[in-house]
């Protein structure tokens, strides 16, 4: 996958997130992504985009715990992270739901 295609995918994903969060600006390839922060991880710590500034590319994946399709892709995402980590790619999965089945405790 070319750098331009990867960048486009990341920007498209961020655009979806940011529109949902009230950011309606247009992102172009090469522009800095707007920051996200204070997302609680499975480790119990807060995470934000700044935590991944050493990565050459950050792939943001919106997922959830209870969806069978999302669950089916989990192993694929883990494999992709392992495959591209040495090239500076960091995958970040963000749970988009706030229902009991998707909470960290579950």
MODELLER restraints for C-alpha pairs under 7 A, 6 or more apart:
rsr = mdl.restraints
at = mdl.atoms
rsr.add(forms.Gaussian(group=physical.xy_distance, feature=features.Distance(at['CA:7:A'], at['CA:29:A']), mean=6.42, stdev=0.5))
rsr.add(forms.Gaussian(group=physical.xy_distance, feature=features.Distance(at['CA:8:A'], at['CA:29:A']), mean=6.55, stdev=0.5))
rsr.add(forms.Gaussian(group=physical.xy_distance, feature=features.Distance(at['CA:10:A'], at['CA:59:A']), mean=5.55, stdev=0.5))
rsr.add(forms.Gaussian(group=physical.xy_distance, feature=features.Distance(at['CA:10:A'], at['CA:60:A']), mean=6.60, stdev=0.5))
rsr.add(forms.Gaussian(group=physical.xy_distance, feature=features.Distance(at['CA:11:A'], at['CA:27:A']), mean=6.69, stdev=0.5))
rsr.add(forms.Gaussian(group=physical.xy_distance, feature=features.Distance(at['CA:13:A'], at['CA:60:A']), mean=6.57, stdev=0.5))
rsr.add(forms.Gaussian(group=physical.xy_distance, feature=features.Distance(at['CA:18:A'], at['CA:24:A']), mean=6.82, stdev=0.5))
rsr.add(forms.Gaussian(group=physical.xy_distance, feature=features.Distance(at['CA:35:A'], at['CA:49:A']), mean=5.65, stdev=0.5))
rsr.add(forms.Gaussian(group=physical.xy_distance, feature=features.Distance(at['CA:36:A'], at['CA:48:A']), mean=5.19, stdev=0.5))
rsr.add(forms.Gaussian(group=physical.xy_distance, feature=features.Distance(at['CA:36:A'], at['CA:49:A']), mean=5.48, stdev=0.5))
rsr.add(forms.Gaussian(group=physical.xy_distance, feature=features.Distance(at['CA:37:A'], at['CA:47:A']), mean=5.77, stdev=0.5))
rsr.add(forms.Gaussian(group=physical.xy_distance, feature=features.Distance(at['CA:37:A'], at['CA:48:A']), mean=3.70, stdev=0.5))
rsr.add(forms.Gaussian(group=physical.xy_distance, feature=features.Distance(at['CA:37:A'], at['CA:49:A']), mean=6.36, stdev=0.5))
rsr.add(forms.Gaussian(group=physical.xy_distance, feature=features.Distance(at['CA:38:A'], at['CA:46:A']), mean=4.70, stdev=0.5))
rsr.add(forms.Gaussian(group=physical.xy_distance, feature=features.Distance(at['CA:38:A'], at['CA:47:A']), mean=5.33, stdev=0.5))
rsr.add(forms.Gaussian(group=physical.xy_distance, feature=features.Distance(at['CA:38:A'], at['CA:48:A']), mean=5.89, stdev=0.5))
rsr.add(forms.Gaussian(group=physical.xy_distance, feature=features.Distance(at['CA:39:A'], at['CA:46:A']), mean=5.18, stdev=0.5))
rsr.add(forms.Gaussian(group=physical.xy_distance, feature=features.Distance(at['CA:39:A'], at['CA:47:A']), mean=5.07, stdev=0.5))
rsr.add(forms.Gaussian(group=physical.xy_distance, feature=features.Distance(at['CA:39:A'], at['CA:48:A']), mean=6.40, stdev=0.5))
rsr.add(forms.Gaussian(group=physical.xy_distance, feature=features.Distance(at['CA:40:A'], at['CA:46:A']), mean=4.48, stdev=0.5))
rsr.add(forms.Gaussian(group=physical.xy_distance, feature=features.Distance(at['CA:40:A'], at['CA:47:A']), mean=6.17, stdev=0.5))
rsr.add(forms.Gaussian(group=physical.xy_distance, feature=features.Distance(at['CA:41:A'], at['CA:47:A']), mean=6.55, stdev=0.5))
rsr.add(forms.Gaussian(group=physical.xy_distance, feature=features.Distance(at['CA:42:A'], at['CA:104:A']), mean=6.37, stdev=0.5))
rsr.add(forms.Gaussian(group=physical.xy_distance, feature=features.Distance(at['CA:55:A'], at['CA:88:A']), mean=4.91, stdev=0.5))
rsr.add(forms.Gaussian(group=physical.xy_distance, feature=features.Distance(at['CA:55:A'], at['CA:89:A']), mean=5.78, stdev=0.5))
rsr.add(forms.Gaussian(group=physical.xy_distance, feature=features.Distance(at['CA:55:A'], at['CA:90:A']), mean=6.09, stdev=0.5))
rsr.add(forms.Gaussian(group=physical.xy_distance, feature=features.Distance(at['CA:56:A'], at['CA:88:A']), mean=4.94, stdev=0.5))
rsr.add(forms.Gaussian(group=physical.xy_distance, feature=features.Distance(at['CA:56:A'], at['CA:89:A']), mean=5.89, stdev=0.5))
rsr.add(forms.Gaussian(group=physical.xy_distance, feature=features.Distance(at['CA:57:A'], at['CA:88:A']), mean=6.46, stdev=0.5))
rsr.add(forms.Gaussian(group=physical.xy_distance, feature=features.Distance(at['CA:57:A'], at['CA:89:A']), mean=4.81, stdev=0.5))
rsr.add(forms.Gaussian(group=physical.xy_distance, feature=features.Distance(at['CA:57:A'], at['CA:90:A']), mean=6.28, stdev=0.5))
rsr.add(forms.Gaussian(group=physical.xy_distance, feature=features.Distance(at['CA:58:A'], at['CA:89:A']), mean=5.90, stdev=0.5))
rsr.add(forms.Gaussian(group=physical.xy_distance, feature=features.Distance(at['CA:58:A'], at['CA:90:A']), mean=4.84, stdev=0.5))
rsr.add(forms.Gaussian(group=physical.xy_distance, feature=features.Distance(at['CA:58:A'], at['CA:91:A']), mean=5.85, stdev=0.5))
rsr.add(forms.Gaussian(group=physical.xy_distance, feature=features.Distance(at['CA:59:A'], at['CA:90:A']), mean=6.11, stdev=0.5))
rsr.add(forms.Gaussian(group=physical.xy_distance, feature=features.Distance(at['CA:59:A'], at['CA:91:A']), mean=4.67, stdev=0.5))
rsr.add(forms.Gaussian(group=physical.xy_distance, feature=features.Distance(at['CA:59:A'], at['CA:92:A']), mean=6.05, stdev=0.5))
rsr.add(forms.Gaussian(group=physical.xy_distance, feature=features.Distance(at['CA:60:A'], at['CA:91:A']), mean=6.05, stdev=0.5))
rsr.add(forms.Gaussian(group=physical.xy_distance, feature=features.Distance(at['CA:60:A'], at['CA:92:A']), mean=4.89, stdev=0.5))
rsr.add(forms.Gaussian(group=physical.xy_distance, feature=features.Distance(at['CA:60:A'], at['CA:93:A']), mean=5.92, stdev=0.5))
rsr.add(forms.Gaussian(group=physical.xy_distance, feature=features.Distance(at['CA:61:A'], at['CA:92:A']), mean=6.05, stdev=0.5))
rsr.add(forms.Gaussian(group=physical.xy_distance, feature=features.Distance(at['CA:61:A'], at['CA:93:A']), mean=4.63, stdev=0.5))
rsr.add(forms.Gaussian(group=physical.xy_distance, feature=features.Distance(at['CA:61:A'], at['CA:94:A']), mean=6.07, stdev=0.5))
rsr.add(forms.Gaussian(group=physical.xy_distance, feature=features.Distance(at['CA:62:A'], at['CA:93:A']), mean=5.79, stdev=0.5))
rsr.add(forms.Gaussian(group=physical.xy_distance, feature=features.Distance(at['CA:62:A'], at['CA:94:A']), mean=4.86, stdev=0.5))
rsr.add(forms.Gaussian(group=physical.xy_distance, feature=features.Distance(at['CA:62:A'], at['CA:95:A']), mean=5.92, stdev=0.5))
rsr.add(forms.Gaussian(group=physical.xy_distance, feature=features.Distance(at['CA:62:A'], at['CA:96:A']), mean=6.06, stdev=0.5))
rsr.add(forms.Gaussian(group=physical.xy_distance, feature=features.Distance(at['CA:63:A'], at['CA:70:A']), mean=5.83, stdev=0.5))
rsr.add(forms.Gaussian(group=physical.xy_distance, feature=features.Distance(at['CA:63:A'], at['CA:93:A']), mean=6.50, stdev=0.5))
rsr.add(forms.Gaussian(group=physical.xy_distance, feature=features.Distance(at['CA:63:A'], at['CA:94:A']), mean=5.97, stdev=0.5))
rsr.add(forms.Gaussian(group=physical.xy_distance, feature=features.Distance(at['CA:63:A'], at['CA:95:A']), mean=5.00, stdev=0.5))
rsr.add(forms.Gaussian(group=physical.xy_distance, feature=features.Distance(at['CA:63:A'], at['CA:96:A']), mean=6.03, stdev=0.5))
rsr.add(forms.Gaussian(group=physical.xy_distance, feature=features.Distance(at['CA:64:A'], at['CA:70:A']), mean=6.26, stdev=0.5))
rsr.add(forms.Gaussian(group=physical.xy_distance, feature=features.Distance(at['CA:64:A'], at['CA:95:A']), mean=4.81, stdev=0.5))
rsr.add(forms.Gaussian(group=physical.xy_distance, feature=features.Distance(at['CA:64:A'], at['CA:96:A']), mean=6.09, stdev=0.5))
rsr.add(forms.Gaussian(group=physical.xy_distance, feature=features.Distance(at['CA:64:A'], at['CA:97:A']), mean=6.38, stdev=0.5))
rsr.add(forms.Gaussian(group=physical.xy_distance, feature=features.Distance(at['CA:64:A'], at['CA:102:A']), mean=6.05, stdev=0.5))
rsr.add(forms.Gaussian(group=physical.xy_distance, feature=features.Distance(at['CA:65:A'], at['CA:71:A']), mean=6.45, stdev=0.5))
rsr.add(forms.Gaussian(group=physical.xy_distance, feature=features.Distance(at['CA:65:A'], at['CA:101:A']), mean=6.80, stdev=0.5))
rsr.add(forms.Gaussian(group=physical.xy_distance, feature=features.Distance(at['CA:65:A'], at['CA:102:A']), mean=4.95, stdev=0.5))
rsr.add(forms.Gaussian(group=physical.xy_distance, feature=features.Distance(at['CA:66:A'], at['CA:101:A']), mean=5.92, stdev=0.5))
rsr.add(forms.Gaussian(group=physical.xy_distance, feature=features.Distance(at['CA:66:A'], at['CA:102:A']), mean=6.13, stdev=0.5))
rsr.add(forms.Gaussian(group=physical.xy_distance, feature=features.Distance(at['CA:81:A'], at['CA:90:A']), mean=6.55, stdev=0.5))
rsr.add(forms.Gaussian(group=physical.xy_distance, feature=features.Distance(at['CA:81:A'], at['CA:91:A']), mean=5.94, stdev=0.5))
